[in-house]
């Protein structure tokens, strides 16, 4: 991960340490759980199986998983109940959670570290999404460390030294409101945020979600880009056209498939 170069006093560098990526699979379908465990191990996870929600809660403190993959239907508590327990534990703040359900349970409160996948998802699909989800959560955690002291009304820097994905993740996680301007050559692109959620984007004549995806691809390929973020009051963006419906996390999950298709 490239360090973010900002035009103000430098922030402390994030700590990097060796980390064994752990997964907890919570399911009473032992055959399918074992198949998923083997596939996740192939993807580099250290995975273990918990046959019930109560058993999972009894080993969470010891295990400290990076991701929990849980069925919605379990012998005791539901997967939604387990999610609430995990999210209520400050020590598991950075633990990603994948709930396997045909639809999101009513009343389930999720954040950017959570995702609901259909029961029909293959073990390979679950493993790959879990890997991507954990990578994004770790990216957020490391980036928050490096950005924790930044409270200026505006920041800027070079994309030669910055990672645009990290910057977007930080703006979302910190609940920022304002305008992000990306300068690539003689072209300017914009993403507007309200309380950490992107609401509108403009890039090379495109707007909305496609503009964000194309901007991420083009910024990654750029060697002379710059970024500027100006903090604004929410009231100043009330009349801004809302062209983005998905969360930033949903957009970043789509980025890998978007990158596989040629862009102009």
C-alpha positions as CSV (number, residue, x, y, z in Angstrom):
1,X,0.0,0.0,0.0
2,X,1.4,3.4,-1.0
3,X,1.7,6.1,1.7
4,X,-0.6,9.1,1.2
5,X,1.4,12.3,0.6
6,X,-0.6,15.3,1.9
7,X,0.2,18.9,1.7
8,X,0.3,19.6,5.5
9,X,2.4,18.2,8.4
10,X,2.9,14.5,7.9
11,X,0.9,11.8,9.7
12,X,2.5,8.8,11.4
13,X,3.1,5.9,9.2
14,X,0.6,3.0,9.7
15,X,2.0,0.0,11.5
16,X,2.5,-3.1,9.3
17,X,2.8,-6.5,11.0
18,X,2.5,-10.1,10.0
19,X,-1.1,-11.2,10.3
20,X,-2.6,-14.6,9.8
21,X,-6.1,-14.1,8.2
22,X,-8.7,-16.0,10.2
23,X,-12.2,-17.0,9.3
24,X,-15.0,-18.5,11.4
25,X,-17.7,-20.5,9.5
26,X,-21.0,-20.8,11.5
27,X,-23.2,-23.5,10.1
28,X,-25.1,-26.6,11.2
29,X,-24.6,-28.0,7.6
30,X,-21.2,-29.6,8.4
31,X,-20.6,-31.0,5.0
32,X,-21.1,-27.6,3.3
33,X,-19.1,-25.9,6.1
34,X,-16.2,-28.3,5.6
35,X,-16.3,-27.6,1.8
36,X,-16.2,-23.9,2.5
37,X,-13.4,-24.3,5.0
38,X,-11.2,-26.1,2.5
39,X,-11.9,-23.5,-0.2
40,X,-11.1,-20.7,2.2
41,X,-7.9,-22.4,3.3
42,X,-7.0,-22.5,-0.4
43,X,-7.5,-18.7,-0.5
44,X,-5.1,-18.3,2.4
45,X,-7.5,-18.3,5.4
46,X,-7.0,-20.1,8.7
47,X,-10.6,-21.3,9.0
48,X,-12.6,-23.1,11.7
49,X,-16.2,-24.2,12.0
50,X,-18.7,-23.4,14.7
51,X,-21.9,-25.6,14.5
52,X,-24.1,-23.0,16.3
53,X,-24.2,-19.3,17.2
54,X,-23.8,-20.0,20.9
55,X,-20.7,-22.1,20.3
56,X,-19.4,-19.3,18.0
57,X,-19.8,-16.7,20.7
58,X,-18.0,-18.9,23.2
59,X,-14.8,-18.9,21.0
60,X,-15.0,-15.5,19.4
61,X,-12.7,-13.8,22.1
62,X,-10.1,-16.5,21.6
63,X,-10.4,-16.8,17.9
64,X,-10.6,-13.1,17.0
65,X,-11.6,-13.9,13.4
66,X,-11.1,-11.4,10.5
67,X,-14.3,-12.6,9.0
68,X,-17.4,-14.5,10.2
69,X,-19.4,-16.4,7.6
70,X,-22.8,-17.4,9.1
71,X,-26.0,-19.1,7.9
72,X,-29.1,-17.1,8.8
73,X,-30.8,-20.3,10.1
74,X,-28.9,-21.9,13.0
75,X,-30.0,-24.4,15.8
76,X,-30.1,-21.8,18.6
77,X,-29.7,-18.1,17.8
78,X,-30.1,-16.8,14.3
79,X,-27.2,-15.5,12.1
80,X,-28.7,-12.0,12.5
81,X,-28.5,-12.4,16.3
82,X,-24.9,-13.5,16.0
83,X,-24.2,-10.4,13.8
84,X,-25.6,-8.2,16.5
85,X,-23.3,-9.8,19.1
86,X,-20.3,-9.3,16.9
87,X,-21.1,-5.7,16.1
88,X,-21.7,-5.0,19.8
89,X,-18.2,-6.1,20.8
90,X,-15.6,-3.3,20.4
91,X,-12.8,-5.8,20.1
92,X,-14.4,-7.2,16.9
93,X,-15.0,-3.8,15.3
94,X,-12.7,-4.7,12.4
95,X,-14.2,-8.2,11.9
96,X,-16.0,-8.6,8.6
97,X,-19.4,-10.4,8.6
98,X,-21.0,-12.4,5.7
99,X,-24.6,-13.5,6.3
100,X,-25.9,-16.2,4.0
101,X,-29.6,-15.5,3.5
102,X,-32.0,-15.2,0.5
103,X,-32.8,-11.6,1.6
104,X,-31.6,-9.2,4.3
105,X,-33.5,-9.8,7.5
106,X,-35.8,-7.0,8.6
107,X,-34.1,-4.8,11.2
108,X,-30.6,-6.0,10.5
109,X,-28.3,-3.0,10.8
110,X,-25.2,-3.4,8.6
111,X,-22.1,-1.3,7.9
112,X,-19.3,-1.3,5.3
113,X,-17.8,-4.4,6.9
114,X,-20.9,-6.5,6.3
115,X,-22.5,-8.2,3.3
116,X,-25.6,-10.4,2.8
117,X,-25.1,-13.2,0.2
118,X,-27.8,-15.5,-1.2
119,X,-27.9,-19.1,0.0
120,X,-27.3,-20.2,-3.5
121,X,-23.7,-18.7,-3.5
122,X,-21.0,-21.3,-4.2
123,X,-18.2,-21.9,-1.7
124,X,-15.8,-20.4,-4.3
125,X,-17.9,-17.2,-4.5
126,X,-18.1,-17.0,-0.8
127,X,-14.4,-17.5,-0.3
128,X,-13.5,-14.8,-2.9
129,X,-15.9,-12.3,-1.6
130,X,-14.6,-13.0,2.0
131,X,-11.1,-12.4,0.8
132,X,-12.0,-9.1,-0.9
133,X,-14.0,-8.0,2.1
134,X,-11.2,-8.7,4.6
135,X,-8.7,-6.9,2.3
136,X,-11.0,-3.8,2.2
137,X,-11.4,-3.8,6.0
138,X,-7.7,-4.1,6.5
139,X,-7.2,-1.3,4.0
140,X,-9.6,0.9,6.1
141,X,-7.9,0.1,9.4
142,X,-4.4,0.8,8.1
143,X,-5.5,4.0,6.4
144,X,-7.4,5.3,9.4
145,X,-4.1,5.0,11.4
146,X,-2.3,7.2,8.9
147,X,-5.1,9.7,8.7
148,X,-6.2,9.8,12.3
149,X,-4.6,13.1,13.0
150,X,-6.0,14.9,10.0
151,X,-8.8,17.4,10.8
152,X,-8.0,20.2,8.3
153,X,-10.9,21.7,6.3
154,X,-9.1,20.7,3.0
155,X,-6.4,18.3,2.0
156,X,-4.6,17.6,-1.2
157,X,-1.7,15.6,-2.6
158,X,-0.3,13.8,-5.5
159,X,-1.8,10.5,-6.9
160,X,1.8,9.4,-7.6
161,X,2.1,8.9,-3.9
162,X,-1.5,8.3,-2.9
163,X,-3.9,5.4,-3.2
164,X,-7.2,6.7,-4.4
165,X,-9.1,3.6,-3.1
166,X,-7.7,4.3,0.4
167,X,-8.7,7.9,0.2
168,X,-12.2,7.1,-0.8
169,X,-12.5,4.5,2.0
170,X,-11.3,7.0,4.6
171,X,-13.7,9.7,3.4
172,X,-16.5,7.2,3.7
173,X,-15.4,5.7,7.1
174,X,-14.8,9.2,8.6
175,X,-18.3,10.4,7.6
176,X,-16.8,13.3,5.6
177,X,-19.0,15.8,3.8
178,X,-17.5,17.7,0.9
179,X,-16.2,17.7,-2.6
180,X,-13.3,15.5,-3.8
181,X,-11.6,16.8,-7.0
182,X,-9.3,14.5,-8.9
183,X,-7.1,16.2,-11.5
184,X,-5.8,13.9,-14.2
185,X,-3.7,15.9,-16.7
186,X,-5.9,18.8,-17.8
187,X,-9.2,17.1,-16.8
188,X,-11.0,17.6,-13.5
189,X,-13.3,14.9,-12.0
190,X,-15.5,15.2,-8.9
191,X,-17.1,13.0,-6.3
192,X,-19.4,14.6,-3.7
193,X,-19.8,13.1,-0.3
194,X,-22.5,13.6,2.4
195,X,-21.7,12.1,5.7
196,X,-19.3,9.6,4.1
197,X,-21.7,8.5,1.3
198,X,-21.0,9.4,-2.3
199,X,-24.0,11.1,-3.8
200,X,-22.7,12.4,-7.2
201,X,-19.7,12.0,-9.5
202,X,-18.6,13.4,-12.8
203,X,-15.7,12.0,-14.9
204,X,-15.0,12.4,-18.6
205,X,-18.6,13.2,-19.5
206,X,-20.1,10.4,-17.4
207,X,-21.9,10.8,-14.2
208,X,-23.0,8.6,-11.2
209,X,-21.7,5.1,-10.4
210,X,-20.1,4.5,-13.8
211,X,-18.1,7.7,-13.3
212,X,-16.7,6.5,-10.0
213,X,-15.7,3.2,-11.4
214,X,-14.0,4.7,-14.4
215,X,-12.3,7.3,-12.3
216,X,-10.8,4.6,-10.0
217,X,-9.4,2.8,-13.0
218,X,-8.0,5.9,-14.7
219,X,-6.5,7.3,-11.5
220,X,-4.8,4.0,-10.9
221,X,-3.2,4.2,-14.3
222,X,-2.2,7.9,-14.0
223,X,1.3,9.0,-13.3
224,X,0.7,12.7,-12.8
225,X,-2.7,13.1,-11.1
226,X,-3.5,15.1,-8.0
227,X,-6.4,15.2,-5.5
228,X,-8.0,17.9,-3.4
229,X,-10.8,17.5,-0.8
230,X,-12.8,20.4,0.4
231,X,-14.9,20.0,3.5
232,X,-18.4,21.5,3.1
233,X,-21.5,21.8,5.2
234,X,-24.3,19.3,4.3
235,X,-26.7,22.2,3.7
236,X,-24.5,23.4,0.8
237,X,-25.0,20.0,-1.0
238,X,-28.8,19.7,-0.4
239,X,-29.6,20.8,-4.0
240,X,-26.8,18.6,-5.5
241,X,-28.2,16.0,-8.0
242,X,-28.0,12.5,-6.5
243,X,-26.7,10.2,-9.2
244,X,-25.2,7.5,-7.0
245,X,-27.5,5.0,-5.2
246,X,-25.0,2.4,-4.1
247,X,-22.7,2.6,-1.1
248,X,-19.0,3.1,-1.8
249,X,-18.3,-0.4,-0.5
250,X,-20.8,-1.8,-3.1
251,X,-19.1,0.1,-5.8
252,X,-15.6,-1.1,-4.8
253,X,-16.8,-4.7,-4.8
254,X,-17.9,-4.1,-8.4
255,X,-14.5,-2.6,-9.4
256,X,-12.7,-5.8,-10.0
257,X,-15.3,-7.0,-12.5
258,X,-15.4,-3.6,-14.1
259,X,-11.7,-3.5,-14.6
260,X,-11.9,-6.8,-16.6
261,X,-13.7,-5.0,-19.3
262,X,-12.0,-2.4,-21.6
263,X,-12.7,1.2,-20.8
264,X,-12.3,4.2,-22.9
